[in-house]
Amino acid sequence: MDKEYFKNQFRTASIRLGHWNYASPGLYSITICTHDRQCCLSEIKDDRVILSEIGEIVFDDLMNIPKLRSYVLVDDYVIMPNHIHIIFVLTDANDFGHPDGRDAVNRVSTVREFGGLQPKSLAAIVNAFKGGVTRRCHENNLDFHWQSNYYEHIIRDEDDYVRIKEYIFCNPGKWADDRSIPKNIK
């Protein structure tokens, strides 16, 4: 088949910044959705989040990220019925074996030259998290899948940080009007 046949018409353009090193220290806001926006992570009752069995697995795996990856902190999060918002803090130089960190400064892509994820990058962290949750769900006979991609935002300054923290805090209270609820999609 001619490789130009589909001309990338079924591929979503990346929102990632081509010049940014996604393994560099910083604050990153992440949103990950469930497959087909299935509402299976939690319920919202009286503006409070009540986790489902799958949501409990998501919570456990999220809380384990800093234990497994000392260079990652979970600053804030909310587990909504069909998505999760997280603020990750990457804390160290991620030197990839170079004592002076040169490789981390020079590397700007999430993907290594010969394919695969760059170690300690945001994509590697999210990929491991999503894979771990899916694996545990399947081990517990729970039918669960994530949407294939995720949304990320580099938090640039204190105003940006405060805005995102407020959004996360207020998200359960806005659930009834959320555009990501299947019944609200027009």
N, C-alpha and C positions, 0 to 999 in steps of 0.2 A: 504494500500500500504506500502510496506517495506520502512522505512525511509532511508535505504542505497541504494535504487534503483538508484537515480541519482548521488550519491557519489559526490555532490557539483560540478558536471561538468558544470552547468549553472550558477555558482556563481563566480564572479570575486574576486580574493584575494584582501584584503584591503591593501592600501598603507600607512595607518596610522601607526605611531610608537606606539607600544604597551606600551612603558614605558613613553610616553609623556603625560602631562596633557594639553589637548587642551582647557582648560579654563584659563590657566595661562597667565599672561601678556606677550606680545610679538608681533612680526610682523609676519603676515601670508599672503602668496600669494595664491590666489584662482583663479581657472579657472572653469567656469561653461559653459557647452555647451547646445545648444538647442537640442530637440529631433530630432534624425536622421539628425543632423547638418543642419537643415532647416535655410536658410538665411532670417530671418524675423526681426532681431533687428535693422539693419542699412544697409546703403549702403556706400561703399567707393568710393569717387570721388575725383580725384586729391589729393590722400593721406589724405583726410579729411573724418571724420565720419559724416554721415547725418542720424539721428535717424528716424526710422519708428514710427508708432503709438505704437507698442509694445515696441520699444526701449525707447520711452518717459516714458512709465510706468516703465520700468526697471530703468531708470535714477531717476525718482521720488522716487521709493521705496528705491533705493540705498542711495539717499540723506537723506531719513527719518530714516535710521538705527541709526545714532548717536542721533537723537531726541528721538527715542523710547528706545534706549539702551545706557545709558550714559557711559558705560564702553567700547564702541566700537567707533573707529574713522575710517573713510574711508580716507586712506592716498593718494591713487592714483587708477585710474581705466581707462579702455577703453572698450567701448561697440562695439564689432565687429559684423559683420552680423550674425554669428551663434555661438558666444561665448562672454563671458565677462571675463576680467582679473581684479582682485581687490587686493589691498593690504589693509588688515584690521590690525588695531592696537588695541589689547586688553589692557586696561590700568590699571585695578585695581587688587586687590588680589583675587577677586571673592570668598569671604569667606563662602558663602553658609550658613550663619547664625551663624558661629562661630566667635566671636569677634577677635580672634587671627589668623584666617585664617588657622588653622590646617587642616581642612577638605580639603581645596584646595591643600595643599601641599601633603597630603597623597593620594588623589584621582588621579589616572593616566589614567583612561579610559574615553572615550567619552560617553560610555553607562553606565547608573546607574545599580546597582546590580540586580534590578528587572525589567529591561527593560526601554525603553524610553531614551530620550536624557538627558545628564547632563546639568543642567541649566547653562546658560552663556557660554557654550562651543562653539567652532567654528562650530561644527555640528549643534547646536541649532540655531545659528545665520544664517547660510546658509539655513537651513531648513525653517526657518521663512521667509527669504527673497524670496526664490523660491516659497513657498506657497502663499505669499502675491501677488507676480507678477502674478502667474497663476490665482489666484482668481480674481484679478482686470481685467485681460484679459478676462476671461469668463464672468464677469459682463458686459463687453463692447462688448460682442459677437465676441471676437477675439479668434480664435482657436490657442491656444499656449500651449506648454508643454516643460519642461526642460528634459534633459537627467537625468536618475535616480541618478547618482552619480556626483561627482565633483573632481577636482584635487586640492590638497593643498600642500604647501611647507612652512616649518618653515624657516623664514629668520634668518640666523644664525649670520651674521656679516655685517659690513658696505659694504664690497665688494659685498656680495650677494645682499644686498639692492640696491646698485647702478646698478648692472647688471639687476635686475628685473625691476627697474624703467626705465632703458633704453629700455628694451624689450617692456614694455607697451607703451612707447612714440613712438617707431619705428614700432609697430605692424601694424598700418594702411598703412604705406608705403610698407610693405611686403605682403599685402593682395593678390595681383595678383598671387603670387607664393605659397600662404599658402596651406599646405597639407590638411587642414580641409575643403577646398572648395570642395563640391561634385564633380565638374568637374575635379579637380586635383587629386582625389583619384584614384590610379592605382591598 
